[in-house]
Structures are given as C-alpha cells and as structure tokens.
Amino acid sequence: MIVETALSEIIQSQKERMKEWDVGLKRTALNELPNLAAHALIVTGIRRSGKSTLLFQLLRNRYKDSLFLNFEDPRLYEFEPNDFIRLDAVIKQSGHRVLMFDEIQTIPRWESYVRQKLDERYKVVITGSNASLLSRELGTKLTGRHISTELFPFSYMEFLTFRKLEANEQSMGRYLEEGGFPEYVKEGETRVLAQLFDDIILRDIVVRYGVRDVKSIQRLAQYLVTNIGKLITANRLKSLFNIGSGSTLNEYLAHLEHAYLLHFIPKFSYSQRAQLINPRKVYSIDTGMVNVVSTAFTEDQGRKFENLIYLHLRRSYVEIYYFSERSECDFVVFKRGTFQQAIQVCYQLNQDNLDRELNGVIEALEFFGVDNGIIVTMNQTDRFEKRGKTINVLPAYQFCLKA
C-alpha cells in the first residue's frame, strides 16, 4: 500500500528525471505507432530494448501533456491493486488525459484498471517486457480495446544511423558482432549484456513465475543461446538438464520465449500436430548477446549470421517456419496464412555447398508453387536458374535494408 502524497511525489520526480534523458536515436517504430483513440496502445519487447525511450519520444513528439509512471520504480514495490484508487485521485488532480504506464503488468489486475481509464475516455499507452501482455492478460478485460506492437533492439538500419556508417560488408560485420541493444551499442561494455541476460532470467522469469529451480533454467538458457540455429526437442533437453517432467521443461521454454530472450520456430506443416511433435529451431534475441553469453569454444559465424537474418524477418513477420523435406530451407515466411517468401541463409556460398543451398530453397518453392527465392550471404551477389526457379543471391547489407 502506498499513500497518495507519495504517489504524487514519485510521479513528479520521474517527470523531472525524464527532462535529463537523452532523447536517443529516433526509433523507426515511432512513425508506425497509431494515434490513440478508444484503444490502449501496448508496446512489448525485451528488457532494455528501448521501450521507455520510445515512450519518451512519443511524449515529446505527440503527447507533451502526459502523465508518465514507471511501475518498476523501487518506491512502487509496495503498490497494490487498491492503490489504483489513489492513483485515480492523482490523475484527476493533474488534469492529464494521456496516461503512459511503463511495466504496469507487475501490478495484479492492471488490465481492469486500464479498461476503466479507457471507458473514462483517457488515452493510454502501456509498455511491458513480457509477450504474455499480448495474449493471456489481454484476453479478458481488454479484448478488442487494445492495439499491440513489438519493439526489438536496433535493426541494421537503426544501427547504421546510430553509428553513422554506410551499408556494406564491414558495417554488417560490426552489427553481427555488436548486435542491437542500444546501451551496449553506445557503451561497448560486455558486462551490460551479461548482466541483462541474468536480469531477464531472474526478474522476468524466476520472480514473475515463481520458478524454484533457478540453476536449471539459467543453464538451459545459456545452452540454448550457445546452440542457436540448431534443432531442439523437449525430451532431449529434459534429459540433458535432468528436469523432472516434460511439462516443466515446456514451461521453461515458454517463459524464455515470453521474455523475448529466445525464439523457437517450428517446421512448416499444414498439420498443427506435426508442427508440435517435430523439432524446433532456436534463435536468440540478439547476436551481440550470443557473443557475450555463449560458451561455445569456436565461433560459428554461419549460425550467428542465420540468427541475424531471422531477427530481421521477425521484425516484420510473426509466421516464420523452417522447411524440411528431402532438403532444408532456413525460412519460409507467411502473412495472415499466405505464403510470402522462401529465404535460404548461407554465410559464404562455394562449390562445396552451392547445390545443397539451392536445392533447399528450390524444394520449398516447388512445394508452395512459387518461382522466385532468395539466398542471403555475407557479401555475394548472384543469380541462379534451376528447375524452372530463379534464385537471387543478395548480400545481407542489402537484404536487411528492406522491410
């Protein structure tokens, strides 16, 4: 429980502190955010991806007369659902009609409060570091009353703008090495990413879900980051880490995915059951984090490169699969159930791997009845025609400039 005067003081102190913030790089997502009306705007993404800065930019550009409250402020640790009544009083006294709540999902029954403010004709923006904001917690009180968007670490285009670099092989190499977490790109201190990795596991998973076996989920997360681009199964992971049941292991994987730390893509199949029983491929939220956290003794540029291309696709698409029949194609992408493109990823095409890479993408194209596919490489440009299909080879620094 927290008293009303304390709430007023916290809001005022946060407002004063915001005046000192660096407005930061203008995020591409800012131009894509809709104008607020009768819907709450929900912005989710991994911790430290720049959600608070995006709110600040939104406030500066569109809603200068807004009330901002970050619920992760230590002074709000005692905030309880009943304190929303006191927050109401503070809001009414302020006269603000636009409300910006950072990490409000830490408070029980927050969605009922947001629904109440929408009914009272307030404009509401919310950020959260857990993807369940988009599903379970929005599935009742805010059904049909919210618009959701995701924020990721810097894209390649944003990285170029921040670093003042040109699009070429050298800048792509730097992006592959550094990744896109704004604070790390700015400071270059590896402890930033190591600490962030630990914070996500402890604060966004262990504390949030009451996980008791902390060591197992830490070891599991590090193993998965080390094995990006590889196929994983719950049974194999369960035996590797001696986790008691398959359901517990699946819960851990879901927690890691909801926290945006890791992504798992299924094998394409028109059968939902086949998608569930086949191995999934694992990818990290950031290649810079892979470089810092991975325990691999040798660098695997090819898998990190594949991870980078996955992240580029994931910024625009949710429906991403790998395709595997006789050969394998790294990514087949859909939008609202409609096939969009087939993409093969190969760090360096050569005579030893050319047939394998071509056959993988061509087999996917034949399956979906499409004539054109793409192979993304680090620095090569080419064009192949085979079995009536055209395959364009693009360097990543060109491919990643496209949405």
HELIX and SHEET records of a PDB file:
HELIX    1   1 GLU A    4  MET A   18  1                                  15    
HELIX    2   2 THR A   28  GLU A   32  1                                   5    
HELIX    3   3 LYS A   51  ASN A   61  1                                  11    
HELIX    4   4 PRO A   74  LEU A   76  5                                   3    
HELIX    5   5 PRO A   81  ASP A   83  5                                   3    
HELIX    6   6 PHE A   84  SER A   94  1                                  11    
HELIX    7   7 ILE A  104  THR A  106  5                                   3    
HELIX    8   8 TRP A  110  ASP A  119  1                                  10    
HELIX    9   9 ALA A  131  LEU A  134  5                                   4    
HELIX   10  10 ARG A  136  LEU A  138  5                                   3    
HELIX   11  11 TYR A  156  ARG A  163  1                                   8    
HELIX   12  12 GLU A  169  GLU A  178  1                                  10    
HELIX   13  13 PRO A  182  GLU A  187  1                                   6    
HELIX   14  14 THR A  190  ASP A  199  1                                  10    
HELIX   15  15 ILE A  200  VAL A  207  3                                   8    
HELIX   16  16 ARG A  208  TYR A  209  1                                   2    
HELIX   17  17 VAL A  214  THR A  226  1                                  13    
HELIX   18  18 ALA A  234  PHE A  241  1                                   8    
HELIX   19  19 GLY A  246  HIS A  258  1                                  13    
HELIX   20  20 GLN A  272  ILE A  277  1                                   6    
HELIX   21  21 THR A  287  VAL A  293  1                                   7    
HELIX   22  22 GLN A  301  ARG A  314  1                                  14    
HELIX   23  23 LEU A  354  PHE A  368  1                                  15    
HELIX   24  24 ALA A  396  PHE A  399  1                                   4    
SHEET    1   A 5 SER A  66  ASN A  70  0                                        
SHEET    2   A 5 VAL A  98  ASP A 102  1                                        
SHEET    3   A 5 LYS A 123  GLY A 128  1                                        
SHEET    4   A 5 ALA A  40  THR A  44  1                                        
SHEET    5   A 5 HIS A 146  GLU A 150  1                                        
SHEET    1   B 3 LEU A 231  ILE A 232  0                                        
SHEET    2   B 3 ARG A 280  SER A 284 -1                                        
SHEET    3   B 3 LEU A 262  ILE A 265 -1                                        
SHEET    1   C 6 GLU A 319  SER A 324  0                                        
SHEET    2   C 6 GLU A 328  LYS A 335 -1                                        
SHEET    3   C 6 THR A 338  VAL A 345 -1                                        
SHEET    4   C 6 ASN A 372  THR A 377  1                                        
SHEET    5   C 6 LYS A 389  PRO A 395  1                                        
SHEET    6   C 6 ASP A 382  LYS A 386 -1                                        
END                                                                             
